[in-house]
Amino acid sequence: MNFQDRTALVTGSAQGIGLEIARQFDTAGARVVIVDLFQEGVDAACKEIAGSVDDERIAGFTCDVADSDSVWALFRSVKGHFGKLDILVNNAGITRDGLFARMTFESWKKVIDVNLTGTYLCCRQGLALLRKSPAGRIVNLSSISANGNIGQANYSASKAGVIGLTKTLALELAHYNMTVNAVAPGFIDTKMTQAVSDEARKHWLDKVPAKRAGTPLDVARAVAFLASDKASYITGEVVEVDGGLHVPKRFPARVEQA
Ligand SMILES: NC(=O)c1ccc[n+]([C@@H]2O[C@H](COP(=O)([O-])OP(=O)(O)OC[C@H]3O[C@@H](n4cnc5c(N)ncnc54)[C@H](O)[C@@H]3O)[C@@H](O)[C@H]2O)c1
């Protein structure tokens, strides 16, 4: 894939899946905008990808995607720095897991604010720049938890909301030659899933037909494809990157394959 004349912004790219997505864009020649909460993380990611924070193809900005003013300032900085934007990847996301009966309003709101409202704010504020691109792309990070998951009412609702937003924007923005898609990862090895107990980890991995956790690279490759020219006729799609976890099972799990 070639992103040589493209500028790509990835939110939450100081670590994990976002950092790998940024690395893929950089490797394919794009100008890359690293975005995360803290300067230290942003600088470290820029340094890791470019070898130097001053590399002219990489720019890093701090931003809280849940804060409207912060997002407004981010896109003003991107316009000032690169003058254009072709690809927006809404990757920043958090979890605050707990059973619904004990879920506080604060933890509900925090997750919705970052995962769903943050995606809305970046799409809304980034639109003016993306519309000017000859082939604008938005890729949103959802999750297989969008289908429901015990202990994740807030997270599941936010990621289902991301899918609804993705499909609606795909319809509304197609006439700008823009595509809007989502990637829904399953169980991916990052700091987010390191917080999960060993028991829960085993429970999930036992269910994965591929019999392994995913890597950030597995997800980043799907995002890069959807952001590329090769995916110009794909829009409003949700690509599951989960080793087959989402596929309905036809037989009881104990039936051995021949
Ligand atoms: N890891 C998984 O198994 C998995 C599965 C499904 C979906 N996802 C989704 O993929 C995305 C990346 O997940 P990850 O595992 O790399 O997570 P991670 O926790 O390793 O990284 C998330 C990044 O987002 C940043 N961030 C958090 N809140 C932010 C905010 N308000 N503004 C800006 N940046 C913020 C964090 O600082 C961090 O760098 C998330 O949207 C997550 O929900 C992950």
The ligand as an SDF file (V2000), in Angstrom:
LIG
                    3D

 44 48  0  0  0  0  0  0  0  0999 V2000
   -7.2170   -4.2870   22.8770 N   0  0  0  0  0  0  0  0  0  0  0  0
   -8.3370   -4.8850   22.5240 C   0  0  0  0  0  0  0  0  0  0  0  0
   -8.5200   -6.1140   22.7260 O   0  0  0  0  0  0  0  0  0  0  0  0
   -9.4260   -4.1140   21.8190 C   0  0  0  0  0  0  0  0  0  0  0  0
  -10.5590   -4.8400   21.4160 C   0  0  0  0  0  0  0  0  0  0  0  0
  -11.5850   -4.1670   20.7690 C   0  0  0  0  0  0  0  0  0  0  0  0
  -11.4820   -2.8050   20.5240 C   0  0  0  0  0  0  0  0  0  0  0  0
  -10.3770   -2.1180   20.9410 N   0  0  0  0  0  0  0  0  0  0  0  0
  -10.3360   -0.6800   20.6680 C   0  0  0  0  0  0  0  0  0  0  0  0
   -9.1490   -0.3460   19.9740 O   0  0  0  0  0  0  0  0  0  0  0  0
   -8.7460    0.9660   20.3600 C   0  0  0  0  0  0  0  0  0  0  0  0
   -7.3040    0.9310   20.8630 C   0  0  0  0  0  0  0  0  0  0  0  0
   -7.2240    0.0290   21.9500 O   0  0  0  0  0  0  0  0  0  0  0  0
   -5.8570   -0.3940   22.6540 P   0  0  0  0  0  0  0  0  0  0  0  0
   -6.0250   -1.7890   23.1170 O   0  0  0  0  0  0  0  0  0  0  0  0
   -4.6890   -0.0330   21.7940 O   0  0  0  0  0  0  0  0  0  0  0  0
   -5.9340    0.5450   23.9340 O   0  0  0  0  0  0  0  0  0  0  0  0
   -4.7610    1.2130   24.8050 P   0  0  0  0  0  0  0  0  0  0  0  0
   -5.3430    1.4770   26.1480 O   0  0  0  0  0  0  0  0  0  0  0  0
   -3.5050    0.4080   24.7300 O   0  0  0  0  0  0  0  0  0  0  0  0
   -4.5110    2.5900   24.0290 O   0  0  0  0  0  0  0  0  0  0  0  0
   -5.5060    3.5800   23.9650 C   0  0  0  0  0  0  0  0  0  0  0  0
   -4.8500    4.9250   23.7680 C   0  0  0  0  0  0  0  0  0  0  0  0
   -5.8940    5.9170   23.7440 O   0  0  0  0  0  0  0  0  0  0  0  0
   -5.4610    7.0200   24.5190 C   0  0  0  0  0  0  0  0  0  0  0  0
   -6.6060    7.7760   25.0400 N   0  0  0  0  0  0  0  0  0  0  0  0
   -7.4590    7.3910   26.0220 C   0  0  0  0  0  0  0  0  0  0  0  0
   -8.3380    8.3630   26.2620 N   0  0  0  0  0  0  0  0  0  0  0  0
   -8.0490    9.3720   25.4000 C   0  0  0  0  0  0  0  0  0  0  0  0
   -8.6200   10.6600   25.1800 C   0  0  0  0  0  0  0  0  0  0  0  0
   -9.6620   11.1050   25.9040 N   0  0  0  0  0  0  0  0  0  0  0  0
   -8.0720   11.4410   24.2210 N   0  0  0  0  0  0  0  0  0  0  0  0
   -7.0140   11.0100   23.5000 C   0  0  0  0  0  0  0  0  0  0  0  0
   -6.4350    9.8170   23.6710 N   0  0  0  0  0  0  0  0  0  0  0  0
   -6.9530    9.0050   24.6210 C   0  0  0  0  0  0  0  0  0  0  0  0
   -4.6470    6.4000   25.6480 C   0  0  0  0  0  0  0  0  0  0  0  0
   -3.8050    7.3670   26.2810 O   0  0  0  0  0  0  0  0  0  0  0  0
   -3.8980    5.3120   24.9050 C   0  0  0  0  0  0  0  0  0  0  0  0
   -2.6690    5.7750   24.3760 O   0  0  0  0  0  0  0  0  0  0  0  0
   -9.7410    1.4390   21.4230 C   0  0  0  0  0  0  0  0  0  0  0  0
  -10.7330    2.2170   20.8150 O   0  0  0  0  0  0  0  0  0  0  0  0
  -10.3230    0.1440   21.9390 C   0  0  0  0  0  0  0  0  0  0  0  0
  -11.6070    0.3240   22.4770 O   0  0  0  0  0  0  0  0  0  0  0  0
   -9.3490   -2.7460   21.5820 C   0  0  0  0  0  0  0  0  0  0  0  0
  1  2  1  0
  2  3  2  0
  2  4  1  0
  4  5  1  0
  4 44  2  0
  5  6  2  0
  6  7  1  0
  7  8  2  0
  8  9  1  0
  8 44  1  0
  9 10  1  0
  9 42  1  0
 10 11  1  0
 11 12  1  0
 11 40  1  0
 12 13  1  0
 13 14  1  0
 14 15  2  0
 14 16  1  0
 14 17  1  0
 17 18  1  0
 18 19  2  0
 18 20  1  0
 18 21  1  0
 21 22  1  0
 22 23  1  0
 23 24  1  0
 23 38  1  0
 24 25  1  0
 25 26  1  0
 25 36  1  0
 26 27  1  0
 26 35  1  0
 27 28  2  0
 28 29  1  0
 29 30  1  0
 29 35  2  0
 30 31  1  0
 30 32  2  0
 32 33  1  0
 33 34  2  0
 34 35  1  0
 36 37  1  0
 36 38  1  0
 38 39  1  0
 40 41  1  0
 40 42  1  0
 42 43  1  0
M  CHG  2   8   1  16  -1
M  END
$$$$
